[in-house]
Amino acid sequence: MELTEDVSVLKNVGTQRLSQLHAMGIETVGDLLEHFPREYEDRRQMKTVDELVPGQSNTFRATVLAEAENIRYQKKVQTRLKVGDADNSVTCIWFGMPYLKNTFQVGQTYVFTGRYEIKYGRRQVSSPEFESMEKETLESSGKIIPIYPTTKGMSQKILRKLMAQAVEGMKDRLKDGLPQWVRKQYQLAERNFAIENIHFPQDENSFFLARRRLVFEELYLLQTALFRLKEQATEGKSGPLLDAKKGRAEIEAALPFSLTDAQKTVLEEIEADFGSGRVMNRLVQGDVGSGKTAVAAVACYETIANGYQAALMAPTEVLAGQHYETFSQLFTPLGVRVGFLRGAMKKKEKQALLDDIATGRVQMVIGTHAVIQDGVLFDRLGFVVTDEQHRFGVKQRVRLAQKGESPHVLVMTATPIPRTLALILYGDLDISIIDALPAGRQAIDTLVVPPSYHERVYGFIEKELKAGRQAYLVCPAVEESEKRETEAVLTYGEKMAQRFSAFRVGILHGKMKADEKQEMMAAFAKNEIQVLVATTVIEVGINVPNATIMVVENAEYFGLSQLHQLRGRVGRGSEKSYCILISEAKNAVTKERLKVMKRTTDGFEIAETDLKLRGPGDFFGTRQHGLPVMKIANLYQDMDVLRLAQQAAKESKNHPLPQEEEEAFLAQLRHFFGGNEIGI
């Protein structure tokens, strides 16, 4: 058996089981071994029937006292089995498994594991797992048992048997990809031991040693890859040497407002990079409305004043168009030509713009991912900005930076990321934070209400509309299907158009053409439309100071950081603004998440809470970064290990590896990234 072999090599894996494994993302034996348990059940303490604890899972030994019987119950077959000892008895119950009737023999002793309850005065254990004490060795009893993430039709028992086969088949044959110096210095268990004891731990200590090793490995691989990326982008490359004094006073005087102290601090960090001779690779994080664009504009102008070109890439045409308007108003009076490069351009118009970029006649280029396409050549690109970085992958960021002779790179995001997570996702960047909002920004009142409040919410919206203000309505979340999403927003939009018939209602969704979206947004910005019904396509990059209400239907389906982004679309003018989250959530964790939205408007606190309550699984789509999804590390719980893994990754350049170890480590690194080309 080999790690790369198809999982069908295992016994009892037929067509149906294979498709179930594929549905779980398991294709090979290696994939199966890296399908880690989500929790464990301690079955080492075997109870008697008399010792069963109600309301929890129990492992107990009991003898079959009478033949099993099948009883029809609410159109289902219920199998009942009376088990016990000389003094006590309990009934085991299974639903829809009539074949179990002939499984048990009266007088034989079994070990059962299941939830014990007292219902209607009857002692019962629902759907217990079981195995006969007649066996030479027990598979599941008397041990710590893994509980796996699974799929429909795949039971824990079957999955455990397959896992046991794989563990046994690869026993003592797994190559250790972690360098020996790392294992020794950080006292990490060997990989064979770790894999065996993460699935079938001998005891608590073996489990903790196994988990620590595997978490460390995952974080070390990630950090090493990111540091290598950073080295590729900066090592031995001298960035354009820019004099920050050039143009600073001029551009600050042109701004329609004064920069905050937080903005000035970040600008000083950028300017220090400009004058260092090294290539800048910096992330600027700032909450919604903190003024990141103004910081980017000042840095772009300073670059242009030094005789270079600057480029800004945004994820959507709507956002890119908005940046184009902002930069044009600011730069044109200062004699700087701004070009807008977008997908939907006439051939002649596009070619003229490309010529002007290539010859340096256009000094400031703004666009969507069209900016990184092969035909776009720059004369002297000195500075590159990507906005809303989490919408772009690592590769796209690198491609834009490759458009010039090692230009400085600035990455902006309004998605507040806990600093700990930022260190992971942006390990190849230095981090700056704009941690204060400009003066005069109104606090936004956030309300969480049940669907029964709909009419009251609509009445309040109507009152605001009559006062000349505007509203966003984010339509109910539906399952991930563009067709379904479009249908949902159109249906909801029609309903809202009838409800607010005295006003103009517009609809915005992902399937619309770019120019249609642009027109709709422009109409909303000019107040030609008073109510905008939309999907989360409006999450980033729309600035309408006259909009004072944001209503989000089915708020429980959205991540907190996403809700915070949506809320940031209002409160941009001088009028009081409101965010109304409509939710019928009953779940305690969901209620707690929505309470956080009411309690604070601090994006970083919200992000920390989101990470804590939801876990790091898909905080905002790690897949989009070209980064792997964590299989075992929990970025919230494993911060102590993360710090050690980062330390080890930094130290690795002082520990050149023998060729064989280097090859094993690189193989592990490539496997971890699942074929994502991030330049390793």
LUMKEZA-223658 format. One record per residue: x, y, z of N, C-alpha, C in turn. Coordinates in steps of 0.2 Angstrom, whole numbers, plus 5000, padded with zeros to 4 digits. Layout:
XYZXYZXYZ ...
//
This chain:
500449945000500050005000500450065000 500250114996500650184996500250234997 500450294999500050355001499750374995 500050374989499750404983499250354979 499150294982498750244979497950264980 497550244975496850264976496550224982 496050264985495850234991495450164990 495250154984494950094982495350034983 496050044985496449984986496249954993 495949984997495749965004495149905003 495149865007494549815007493949845009 493449815006492749835007492549905004 492949924999492849994996492549984989 491849974989491549964982491350034979 490950034974490750094970490450144975 489950124979489550164983490050194988 490450154992490850184997491350224994 491650214988492150254985491850324983 491150324981490850394980490750434986 490650394992490550424998491250455000 491750424999492450445001492650504997 492450504991492550554986492250624988 491550614991491150664993491450704999 491950665003492250695008492950715007 493050715000493750744998494350694999 494150634999494650575000494750534994 495250544991495450514984495950454985 496450474989497050424990497050404997 497550354998497650325005497950385010 498350425006498650485010498050535012 497550545008497050585010496650565016 496550495016496150465021496550475028 497250465028497650475034497650545036 497450595032497450665034496750685035 496250635035495550655037495550645045 495750695048495850695055495150695059 495150655065494550655069494350725072 493650745072493450805075493350805082 493250745085493250735093493450665094 493450645101493550575103493050555108 492950495109492550465114492950415118 492950425125493350385129492950325131 493050265128492750205130493150155134 493650185138494050145142493650125148 493250165151492850145157492250115156 492250045156491650005155491150005161 490550025160490050025166489649965166 489249955172488749905172488149945170 487549905169486949935168486749985174 486849965180486650005186487050075186 487650075182488050135183487950185177 487450175173487350215167487150285169 487350335166487250405167486750435162 486150455164485650485159485950545156 485750555149485850615145486550615142 486950555143487650555140487750495137 488350485133488550425130488850385135 488650315135488950275140489250215136 489850185139490050115136489950065142 489550015141489349965146489349895143 489449855148489449775147488749755149 488449715144487749685146487649615142 487249575145487049515142486349515139 486249485133485649485130485149445134 484549475136484149435141483549405137 483349435131482849405127482949415120 482649385115482749385108482449465106 482849485101482649555098482049545095 481649605095481049605091480949665087 480649665081480549715076479849745077 479749805079479049835080478949895075 478349895072478249955067478050015071 478450065070478350125074478350195070 477750225069477750285065478050275058 477750215054477950205048478750175047 479050175053479750145053479750085057 480250045056480349985059480849995065 480649985071481049995077481249925080 481949915080482149855083482349865091 482049815095482149825102482549765105 482949775109483349725112483449735120 483249685124483249695131483949655133 484349705137484949675139485049695146 485549665150485649685157486049625160 486049625167486349575171485849545176 486149515181485649485186485249535190 485449595190485049645194484649695190 484949715184484649775181484549755173 484149795170484049785163483949855159 484049855153483949915149483749895142 483349935138483149915131483649955126 483949925122484249955116483849965110 483850025107483350035102483750055095 483550025090483850055083483250065078 483250115074482750135069482950115062 482550085059482650075052483250025050 483349975055483849925054483549855056 483049835053482749775055483149705054 483749715050484149655050484549635056 484549685061484849675068484549625072 483849605070483449565074483849495075 484149475070484449405070485249405072 485449465074486149475075486349455082 485949455087486049445094485849375096 486249345101486049275104485949285111 485349265113485249265120485749225124 485949265130486449235134487149255133 487249285127487949315125488049385128 488649405129488849465132489149515127 488949575127489149625122489349685125 489749725122489949795124489549845120 489149885123488749935120488950005121 488950055116489050125117488550165114 488150205118487650245116487350295121 486950335119486650385124486050355128 486150355134485650325139485150385141 484450365141483950405143483450365146 483050405151482450375154481850415151 481450375146480950405142480250375144 479750405146479150385148479250325153 479650335158479750285163480150225161 480350225154480750165152481450185151 481950135153482650145152482850125145 483150175141483350145135484050185132 484350145128484950175124484750175117 484850235114484650245107485250235102 485150185097485650175092486350165094 486450115099487050105101487550065096 488150075097488650035093488749975098 488949925095489049865099489549815096 489849775101490249715098490249665103 490349605101490349545105490949535109 490849515116491349505120491749435119 491349395114491649335112492249335108 492349405105492949415100493549405104 494149395101494749385104495049455106 494949505101495149575103494549625101 494349665106493849715104494049775100 493649795095493949845090493849915093 493249925096493049995099493050005106 492949945110492849955117493449955121 493449985127494049985131494650035128 494450075123494950125120494650195119 495150235117494950305115494750305108 494150325106493850305099493750375096 494050375089493950435085493250445082 493050515082492450525079492550575073 492450555067492650595061492050635058 492250685054491850715050491650665045 490950655043490750605038490250635034 489950585030489450605025488950555025 488350575022487750525022487950455020 487750415024487850345022488450315024 488950355027489550325029489550335037 489550275040489550275047490250275050 490250295057490850305060491250235060 490850185061491150115062491450095056 491150105050491450095043492150135042 492050195044492550245043493150225047 493050205053493550185058493950125055 493550075052493850015050494250025044 494050075039494450095034495150125036 495050175041495650205044496150165047 495850115051496250065054496750025049 496350005043496749975037497250015035 497150085034497650125031498250135036 498050145042498550155047499050095047 498750035047499049975048499549965041 499249985036499549975029500150015028 500150075032500750125031501150125037 501050075042501350075048502150075048 502450125051503150135051503450145044 503050165039503350175032503250255030 502950295034502850365032503550405033 503750435027504350475027504150545031 504650565035504550625039504850685036 504350725033504550785030504850835034 504750835040504950895045505750885046 506150935045506850925046507050905053 507550865053507750835059507850885065 508150945063508350995068507751025071 507251035067506551055069506251015074 506250945073505950895077506350895084 507050905083507450895089507350965094 507451015090507351085094506751095097 506151075094505551095096505151025100 505550975101505350915104504650895101 504750875095504150855091504150775090 503550745091503550675089503650655082 503850595081503950575074503350565070 503350565064502750565060502350505060 502650445060502250385060501850375067 502250395072501950395079501350445079 501450505076500850555076500250535072 500350505066499750485062499350425066 499750385069499450325072499050345078 499350395082499050415088498550475088 498550505082497950555081497350515079 497350455076496850415074496650375080 497150335083496950285088497450295094 497350345098497750365103497850315108 498450295111498550245116498250275123 498350335124498150375130498150445128 497950485134497950555133498550585131 499150565134499750595132499950585125 499850525123500050505116499650555111 499050565113498550605108498850675108 499050705114499250775114499950785110 500350735111501050735107500950725100 500450685098500250675091499950745088 499550765091499150835089499650885088 500050895094500550955094501050945088 501250885086501750875081501350895074 500750875073500350885067500150955066 499950995071499851065071500451105069 500951085073501651125071501851115064 501751055062501951035055501551075050 500951085051500451115046500651195046 500751225052500951295053501651305050 502051265052502751275049502851275042 502451225039502451225031502151285028 501651305031501251375029501751435029 502051435035502451495037503151495032 503451435031503951425027503851445020 503251425017503051445011502951525010 502651555015502551625015503251665015 503651635019504351675020504651665013 504651605010504951595004504651644998 504051654999503651704994503951774995 504051785002504251855003504951865001 505351815002506051814999506151824992 505651784988505651794981505451864979 505051894983504751964981505252014982 505652004988506152054990506852044990 507051984991507751964992508151984986 508752024988509152044982508852094977 508252114979507952164974507952234977 508152284974508152344976507552384973 507052404977506552444975506652514973 506252544969506352614967506552654973 507052694973507152744978506752804978 506352814982505852874981505952924987 505952984985506053044990505253064992 505053044998504353055000504253125001 504753165001504553245002504253264996 504453234990504253254984503453244983 503153294983502353294981501953284988 502253274993501853264999501453325001 501753385002501353445003500853454998 501053444992500553464986499953424987 500053354988499453314988499053324994 499353335000498953345006498553405005 498853455002498453525001497853514997 497853464992497353444987496753404990 496953364996496453324999495853375002 495253355001494653395004494653385012 495053355015495053345022495753335025 495853335032496553325035496653255036 497253235035497353165037497353155045 497053095047497053075054497853055056 497953055063498553035065498752965063 498252925063498252855061498552845054 498252885050498352885042499152915042 499252965045499952995045500452935047 500352905052500752855055500952795050 500352775046500452725041500852755035 500752815033501052845028501852855029 501952865036502752865038503052805037 502652745038502952675037503052665030 502552685026502652675018503252715016 503252775018503852825016504452795018 504552765024505152735026505352685021 504852645019505052585014505252615007 504952675005505052704999505852724999 506052755005506752775005507252725007 507052665008507552615011507952585006 507752584999508052554994507852474993 507452454998507252384998506552384995 506252334992505652324989505152324995 504652364995504052365000503552314998 503352275003502852225003502452235009 501952275009501552305015500852295014 500552265020499752265020499552325025 499052355022498752405026498052385028 497852375034497252355036496852415039 496252425038495952485041495152465041 494852485046494152465046493752505041 493152485040492752525035492752595036 492952635031492852705032493452745035 494052705036494552725040495052775036 494952775029495352815025495952785022 495852725020496452685017496552715010 496052735006496152754999496552824999 496352865004496752925005497552915006 497652865010498352845011498652825004 498352775001498552754994498652804989 498152854989498252914985498852954986 498952964992499553004994500252974991 500252904993500852864991500952864984 500352854980500352854973500652924970 500352974973500553044970501353054971 501553034977502253034979502752994974 502452934972502852894967502852934960 502252964958502252994952502653054952 502753094958503153154958503853134958 504053074959504753044958504853024951 504453034946504553014939504352934938 503952904942503752834941502952834940 502752774937502052764937501752724943 501052734944500752694950500152654947 500052604950499452564947499052534953 498352534953497952514958497452464955 497452404958496952344956496452334961 495752334958495252324963494852264960 494452224965494152164963493552164958 493252224959492552234955492652294950 492252294945492252354941491952414944 491452394948491052454952491552484957 491952444960492452474965493052514961 493252484956493752514952493552574949 492852574946492652644944492552694949 492452674955492352724960493052754962 493552714962494252734963494452784957 494252764951494452804945494152874946 493552884948493252944949493652984955 493752954961494152984966494753014964 495152964961495852984959495853034953 495353034949495353084943495253154946 494753154951494553224954495153254958 495553204961496153224965496753244961 496853204956497553204952497553244946 496953254942496953284936497153364937 496853394942497053464943497753474945 498153424947498853424948499253404942 498953394936499253374930499453304929 499153264933499253184932498653154928 498853114923498353084919498253014922 497553004923497352944926496952894921 497152834920496852794915496452734919 495852714916495452664919495452604914 495752554916495752494912495252444914 494852424910494252374912494152324906 493752274908493652224903493252244897 492752274899492252294893492452364890 492952364886493152424882493152404875 493052464871493052454864493852444862 493952404857494652384855495052444854 494852494850495252554848495352594855 494852604859494952644865495452604870 495452544870495852504874496552504872 496652504865497352504862497652574864 497252624863497552694864497752704871 497352674876497552674883498152634884 498252574881498852534882499452564880 499352604874499952634871500152694876 499652724879499852784884500152754890 499952694892500252664898500952644897 501052614891501752594889502252644888 501952704886502452764884502552804890 502152794896502152834902501752894902 501352904896500952964896500352964901 500152904903499652894908500052874914 500052914920500552894925500152854931 499452864931499152824936498652784933 498652714934498252664930497852634936 497152634934496652594939496252544935 496152484938495752434934495652374938 495252334935495152264938495752224937 495652154937496152104936496452114928 496052154924496352174917497052204918 497152234923497852264924498452214924 498252154926498852104926498852064919 498452074915498452034908499052044904 499251994900499951994897500052064893 499552084889499652144885499752214888 499752214895499752274898500552284900 500852334897501552354898501652424901 502052434906502152494909502852524907 502852594907503452624905503952624911 503752634917504152644923503752634929 503452574930503052564936503452554942 503252604947503652604953503252584959 502552584959502152574965501452534963 501352484966500752444965500252434971 499652454970499152444976498652394974 498452344978497952304977497452314982 496752324981496252344985495852284987 495652274993495252214995495552154993 496152144996496652094994496352024995 495852015000495651945001495251924995 495051964990494751944984495251914978 495851934980496351914975496751854978 497051814973497451754976498251784976 498651744980499351764980499651774973 499451724969499751724962499651794959 498951814959498851884956499251934959 499351934965499751994968500451994966 500751934965501351924962501451944955 500951934951500851944944500852024943 500552054947500452134946501152164948 501452134953502152164955502652144950 502552094946503052074940502952124934 502452174934502352214929502952264928 503352274933503852324933504452304936 505052344936505652324939505652324946 505352274949505252264957504952334960 504352344958503952404961503852384968 503652444972503452434979502752404978 502552364983501852334983501452354990 500852384989500452394995499852354994 499552324999498952284999498552315004 497852335002497452365006496852315008 496552315014495952275015495552305020 494852315019494452335024494152285028 494352215027494052165031494552155037 494352175043494752175048494952105050 495552095050495752025051496152025058 496051985063496351975069497151975067 497552015070498252015069498551945068 498351905073498551835073498451805066 497851805063497651775057498051815051 498151875052498451915047499151895046 499451875051500151845051500251785047 499651745047499651685044499451695036 498951735035498751745028499251785024 499551835028499951885024500651875027 500851815028501551805031502151835027 501951845020502451875016502451955016 502051985020501952055020502152085027 502352145027502352185033501652215034 501452225041500752245042500752315045 500352355042500152425045499352425047 499252455052498452465054498252535055 497752555051497452615052496852605058 497052625064496552605069496152665072 496052715068495552765070495152795064 494552815065494052835060494152915059 494052935053494053015053493553045057 493653105059493253145064492553155060 492053155064491353175061490953115058 491253055059490952995057490352975062 489752965060489252955064489252875066 489052865073489052795075488352765072 488452705070487852665067487452625072 486852635073486452595077486252525074 486452475078486252405075485752375079 485252345075484652315079484652245076 484452195080484352125078483652115080 483252095075482552085076482252025072 481751985075481451925071481051945065 480951895061480551915055479851945056 479551935062478951965064478952035064 479552065064479552145064479652175057 479552125052479552155045479252215044 478552215046478152275044478352335047 478652335054478852385057479552415054 479952365052480552385048480352425042 479952395038479752435032479452505033 479052505039478752575040479352625042 479852595045480452645047480752665041 480852615036481252635030480852685026 480152675026479752725022479852795025 479852795032479952865035480652895033 481152855033481852885031481852905023 481452865019481452885012481052945011 480552955015480153015014480553075016 481053065021481453125023482053135018 482053095012482553105007483153065007 483053015012483652965012483552905008 484052865008484052795004484252735008 484052675006484152615009484452565005 484852515008485052455005484652395008 484352355004484052295007484452235004 484752195008485152135006484752075007 484552045001484051995001484251925004 483751885006483951825010484451785006 484851755011485351705008485051645005 485351615000485051554997485651504997 485551444995486151394994486551424988 487151404988487651424984487551404976 487151444973487051434966486851494963 487251524958487151584955486351594952 486151534950485451534947484951554952 485051514958484551514964484651584967 485251614967485351674970485051734966 485051724959484751774955484051774956 483751714956482951704956482751734963 483151724968482951744975482951824975 483451854972483551934973482951964968 482851934963482251954958481651954961 481451894965480851884968480751934974 481251944978481251984984481252064981 481552074976481552144973480852164971 480552114967479852134965479352144971 479452104976479052114983479252184986 479852204986480052264989479752324984 479752314978479552364973478752384974 478452324976477752334977477652374984 478052354989477952384996478152454996 478652474992478952544992478752574985 478152564983477952584976477952664975 477952704980478052774979478752794978 479252744978479952764977480252714972 480852734969481152694964481552634967 481452574965481852524968482252484963 482852484964483352454959483552384962 483852344957484052274959484752264957 485252234961485952224959486152154961 486352114957486552044958487152024954 487551974956488151954953488151934945 487551914943487451894936487351944931 487252014934487252064929487852084925 487852114919488452134916488752184919 489452194919489752244922489552314921 489352334915489052404913488352414917 487952354917487352364920487452374928 487852344931488052354938488252424939 488652444934488952514935488352564934 487952554930487352604929486952604935 486752544938486352534943486652574949 487352564950487652594956487652674955 487752694949487852764947487152794949 486552764947485952784948485752794956 486052744959485952744967486352804970 486952814967487352864970487052934969 486752944963486353004961485753014964 485452964968484852964971484252964966 484452934960483852914955483452854957 483852814961483552754964483552764972 483052754976483052764983483152704987 482952644984483052574988483452534983 483952504986484352464982484352394985 484052344981483952274983484552234980 484952204984485552174982485752114985 486152074982486552014985487152054989 487652004991488152034995488652064990 488552074983488952104979489052174981 488652204985488752274988489252274994 489552214996489952215002490452265002 490852274996491352314996491252374991 491552424992491752474988491152524985 490652534989490152574986490052634992 490152694989490052754994489552794992 488952794996488352834995488252865002 488452925003488352955009487652965011 487152975006486452985008486052925010 486452865009486052805012486152795019 485652785023485652785030485352715033 485052675029484852615032485152555028 485352505032485552435029485152385032 484752345028484352295031484652225028 484852175032485052115030484552055032 484252025027483851965029484251905030 483951865034484351795036485051815038 485151865043485751885045486151825048 485851775050486251715054486651685049 486551685042486851645037487551685035 487651745038488251785036488751785041 489451785039489951785044489951855047 490151865053490151935057490551985053 491151965050491552015046491152035040 490751985037490352005031489852055033 489452045039488952085041489252155043 489852155045490252215047490352255041 490552225035490652255029490052285026 489552245027488852275024488652335028 488752335035488552385039488952455037 489552435035489952495033489752535027 489252505023489052545017488552605020 488352605026487952665028488352705033 488152755036488552795041489052835037 489052855031489552885027489452965026 488852985029488653055028488553085035 488253135035488153175041487553155045 487053115042486453095045486553025049 486053015054486152955058485952895054 486352845055486252785051486052725055 485752675052485452615055485652555051 485852495055485952435052485452385055 484952355052484452315054484552235052 484752195057484852125055484252085057 483952055052483352015053483551935053 483351905059483551835060483151805064 482951735062482551695067483051645070 483651655071484151615074483951595081 483951525082483751495089484451475092 484951455088485551435091485951485095 486151455101486451505106487151535103 487551495099488151525096487951585091 487451575087487251625082486951685085 486551675091486351735094486851775097 487351735100487951775103488351815098 488451785092488751815086488351885084 487751875084487351935082487351995088 487351965094487452015099488052055099 488652025096489252065096489152115091 488752105085488652155080488252215084 487852205088487452255092487952295096 488352255100488752285105489352335103 489652315097490252355095490252365087 490652415085490752435078491452425077 491852395082492552385081492652325077 492852335070492952275066493452225068 493952245072494452195074494152155080 493852185084493452145090492952095086 492652115081492152075078492452015075 493052035071493451985068493651925073 493951955079494151905084493651855086 493051885087492451845089492251795084 492251825078492051775072492551715072 493151735073493651675072493551635078 493451655084493351615090492751575090 492151605087491551565087491451525081 491651545075491651505069492251455068 492751475071493351435069493651465063 494251445061494651475055494451445049 494051395049493951355043493951395036 493551445036493451475029493351545031 493851575035493651645038493451695033 493751695027493551735021493751705015 493751635015493951605009494651595008 495051555012495751545012495951515005 495451485002495551444995495751504990 495451564991495551614986496251644986 496551634992497251654992497751604989 497551554987498051504985498351464991 498051474997498351445003497851385005 498251335008497851275009497351285015 496851245016496351255021496651205027 496651235033496951195039496651135040 496951075041496651015042496550995049 497051025053497051005060497151075065 497551115062497751175066497151225067 497051245073496451295074496851365076 496751415072497251475073497051505079 496451495082496251525088496551495094 496551425094496751385100497451375100 497751375094498451355093498951405093 498851465096499251525095499951515097 500051475103500651455106501151415101 500751365098501151325093501351375087 500851415085500951455079501651505080 501651525086502251575087502951535086 502851465089503451425089503651405081 503051395077503151375070503451435066 503251495068503451555064504251565066 504351555072505051555075505551505071 505251445070505651395067505751415060 505251435056505251455049505751505048 505751555053506251615052506951585053 507051535057507751505059507951465053 507551435049507651385044508251405040 508351465038508851485034509551475037 509551475043510251455047510351385047 509951345045509951265045509951235038 510451245034510451215027510351135028 509951105024509751035025510150995020 510350925022510650885017510150875012 510450855006509950845000509350805001 509450745004508850695005508350735009 508550765015508050795019507750855015 508150895011507850945008507250925003 507450874999506950844994506350814998 506350785004505850765007505350815010 505750875012505350935015504950965009 505350975003504951004998504350964995 504450904995503850854993503350864998 503450875004502950885009502650955008 503051005007502751065006502351075000 502551034994502051034988501451004989 501450944993500850904995500450944999 500650985004500251025008499851075004 500251104999499851154995499451124989 499351064989498951034985499051054977 499651064975499751084968499651154967 499451194972499451264970500151294969 500151324963500851354961500951424965 501351414970501451484973502251494973 502551454969503251474968503751434972 503551374975503951334979504351284975 
//
